[in-house]
Amino acid sequence: MVRSRICLTVARKDCIPQGMAIQPVGFGYGAIVVAAVLWGGSIVAQKLALSGFSAVEASVLRDIGGLMILVTTWWLQDGSLRGLTRQDYRTLALLGLGVLGNHLLILIGLKYVSGAVAGVIIGALPVVTALLSAVLSQDVPLRLVWAGSVLSFFGVALVSVAGFNAAGEQPLLGGALVFLGVASWALYSIGSRTIMERVPALTVNWTTLLAATVLQIPLLWTDQKMVRAGLASVTLLDWLALVYLVVFATAVAQQAWLFGVKRIGPSRASVLGNLTPVSAVALSAVILKEPVGVAEIIGIVLILAGVWVVHRQTSNLPSS
């Protein structure tokens, strides 16, 4: 009788003992929170790294360092590529384009916008993911996410056009590049979920990162800073920022994100991305001493309002 009552309160369709279905979902949300907060800090780290490295140099070094950590972890866990088909390899290579776009476009965009502004724009990730997921994979009905999408996109536009105080910045270019980086990650999140039904998240993580790294290496010839100025030009703070990007933003956060996506789906996983702009803006103000104006604050409010609308509209849908 006790178990029957638990089943009635926990789920209508399945009779599941108390705690068994809740724990994986809780872990999934927890992983997404960790990823979002770490990515908020990565905005500041990327901005700092650009003082000693070019955008391509920082991106390549970041990805190589992340690969070393991920491949070592995968190998120690008796990782194997057995069972992967040619189609799987093609899919992983295409997903690598999403990683490439996210890492490189945001770094280049940060050359033209402040860390606070980039953090606000990245806060649109939940809505971008939900919207693209509704259109491409029908994860959620489009009618449930369009209103929140409009709110968030308006917030992004406001920050991109009006949220600048420093002379010489290019708001439209920088904001557009950062937003395209966000869209790249949204596509990666959506595309990775299907293959992770058969392939471990860690394998997906390092193989797609490898594809992104290989594609970036030829670009080093077009964007050099450290190579031309020499290693002596790179400060300790530049290296520490790069280490943060390697360990936390790439290896830890990306793995946590994929874990969360696998547990609760791309739409719900992206809801907690609203923590990224909050932490990014706060850390940019404290560490980088960047001004946070009215436009940034209004932009955050609009973006978070859009996230809330999407979450409210989709909260009763099944998570798988």
N, C-alpha and C positions, 0 to 999 in steps of 0.2 A: 504493500500500500504506500509506503514511504517513497519507493522508487517511482511509482505511478504519479504521485503528486509532483515529484521533481520533474518528471517528463512533461507534465502539463504546463509547468511554469517556465521551463527552459525552451522547449520547442514544440511546435504543433505536429510537425511531420515525422520526426524521429524521436525514439525513446533513448536518450543519451544519459548515462550516469552523470551526476553533478560534477562539474569541473573539467571533464574530459574534452568537451568542445570549446570551452571558454579559454583554456590555457593557451592553445596555439594562437588564437586570435589576439589574446593579450600580448603574447610575445611579438606578434606581427606589428601591432601598433607601437609597442615599445621600441622595436627596431627602427621604425620610421621616425619616431621622435629623436632618437640618437642621430640618425642620418641628417635630419633637418637642422638640428642644432650645430652639428659639426660642419655642415655646408654653410651655415651662417658665418662661422668663423673663417671658413675658407675664402670668403669674399675679401676679408681683410688681409689674409695671407697672400692671396693672389695679387692684391694691390701692392703689398710690400715687396713681393718677389719681382715685380716689374721694374723696380729701381735698379736691380742688378742684372736681370735677364731680359731678353726679348720675349714676346708672347710665345713664339714657337719654341724657343729654348726652354722656357719654364714648363710648357706643356709636355715636351718630349722628356725632359728630366723627371718631371712628376710621374709620367706614365711608366717610364723605365723602372723607377724606384718602386712604384706600386706593383708592377709585374713581378719584381723580385720577391716581394712579400707574399703576394697571392700564389705564385707558382710554388714557392717553398712550402706554404701551408697546404696547398693542394697535394703536393708530393708526399708530405708527411702523413696525410690522410689516405694514403694509398690511392691517389687519384689515377684514373684511367680514362682514356679516350675510346676505349672499346665500345662498340655499339653505335657510335656516331656515323651517320650516313653522309653521303655527299651533299644531300639537301641540307643537313644540319650544318655542315661546314659553310655552305653558302649563306644560310640564315645568320650564322654567327658573324660572318664577314660583313653582312649588311648591317647588323646591329652595331658593329664596330664603328660604322659611320655616325651613328647616334652619339656614341661616346666621344668620337673625334669632334663633332660639331659642338657638343656641350663644353668640352674642355677648352678648345681653341677659340671658339667664337666669344665666349665669356671673357677669356683673357684679353683678346684683342679689344673687345668692347670696353674693358676697364681702363684702356689707354685714354678713353674719351669721356668717361663718366666717373663719378665718385663711387666709392664702395657702398655708401648708403643708398644711392640711386639704383645701383645694380642689384642690391639686396631687395629693394622694393619690387623691382621688375621681376626678379626671380620668385618673388612671392606669388606670382600668377601661375606658377607651375601646377598647383592642384586643379585649377580650372582649365588650363590648357590640356592637361592630361585627361580630365573628364570629358572635355569637348571632343578631343581627337579620338578618345576611346569610344564615345557614343557614335561618332561618324564612321570609324574604321572597323571596330570590332563589335559594335552594338552591346558593349558591356553595360551601358545604361542608356535609356531612351533619350534622344536628343531634346525632346520637349521638356525634360527635367533639368537640363543644364544650361540652356541658352540664356536664361535671365541672369544667372550668376556669372556667366561668361561675359555678358555685356558690362556688368558692373566692374569686374576685374580688369577687363581690357581698357575701360575708360580710366581706371586708376593708373594703369601702366602708361597710357597715352599722356595723362596729366603730368606724371613724374618725368617722363622722357622729354617733354617739350618745355615744361616750366620749372622743373625742380633743380635748377643749376644756379650757382652763385659765382663760380670761378670763371674768369675770362679765358677765352681760347678753347673751351670745351665744345664738342660737337654733339649736342643732345640727340638729334635724330639718328645719326650714324651709330653712336655708342649704344643708345637705347635699342635700336633695331638689332644690332649684333648680339647684345645680351638676350633679347627676346628670342632670337633665332636659336641661341644656345639652349634656352629653356624648352623650345619646341623640339629640339633634337633629343633632349633627355626624355620628354614626354613620349615621343615615338619609340625610344629605346625601352622605356618601361612597359609600354603596351606590347611591343613585339617580343620582349623577353619572356613574358608570362607563359605563352604557349609552349615554347621550347623547354622551359623549366619544369613542365609537367613530366618530362622524360630525362632531362639533363640536370645534374646538380647545379645550384646557384653559383657555387664557387667556380665550377668549370665554365659556366657562361660568363662569369665576371672576368676571369683572366684571359680567356680566348678573345672576347670582344675588345678588351683593353689591348691585347697584342695586335689585333687588326688595326686599331686606332693608332698605335705607336708606329707601326710599319708605314702607314699612310702619311704620317707626319714627318718622318725623317727627311724625305726629299725637300720639304719646305724649309729646312734649316738653312739652305743656301740663299733663301730670299729674305730671311729675317734674323739678323745676327746682332748681338749686343755684347754679351760676355766674350764671345770668340774674338771680336775685334778689340775690345778694351783689355782683355786678359783676365785671368782668375783673380789677380790682385784687386780688381775693381769691384769684386763681389764682397759685400760686408757680411759679418756674422749674422746680422738680422736677416739679410737676404737668404742665407742658407737655412736659418731656423724656419723662415716662412716656407721654404721649399720642402723641408722635412715635414712640416705640418701637412702640406698638401699631399705628400707621398703617403704618410702613415694614416692620417685621420680622414682627410677629404677623399682620398682615392681608395685605399685598401679597406679601412674600417667602415666608412660611411657608405661606400658603394655596395659592399657586401651586406650591410645592414638593410639598405634600401631593397636590394633584390630579395632578401629573406622576407621582408615585410610584404612586398608585392606578391610573392608566391603564396603567402598566408591569407591575405585579405583582398587581393586584386588591385589593379592600378588606380581605379577611381578612389577607393577608400584610402589606399596608401598615400595618395597625393593630398588628401584633406589636411593631414598634419604638416604639410609643407609650409603652412602659414607661420610656423615657428622660425623658418629661415629668414624672412625679411626682418622680423623683430630682432633676432639676435644679430643679424648683419648690420642693421641701422645702429643698434646700441653699441656694438663693438667698434664700428666705424667712428662714431662720435667720441668714444673713450680713447681708443688706441690711435686712430688716424687724425683725431681732432677735426673731423669734417663737420661742417655746419649741417644741421637738420632743420629744414625750413617747413613752412606751412604746406607747400606742395607735396613734400615727402609724407608728411603726416596724413594729409587727406588721401593721398595715393594708397597708403597702407590701409586706411579705413575702408576705402572702396574695394581694394583687393580682398581683404578679409571678409567684407560683407558678401562679396561674390562667392568666396569659399564657403561661407556659412550657408548661403542659399543653396548651393550645390549639395552640400552635406545634408541639409534638411530635406531636400527633395529626394535624395537617393538613400537615406539612412534605413529605410524599410525594405530595400531590395536585398536579395540574397547576395552574399559576399563572394560567391564563386560562379 
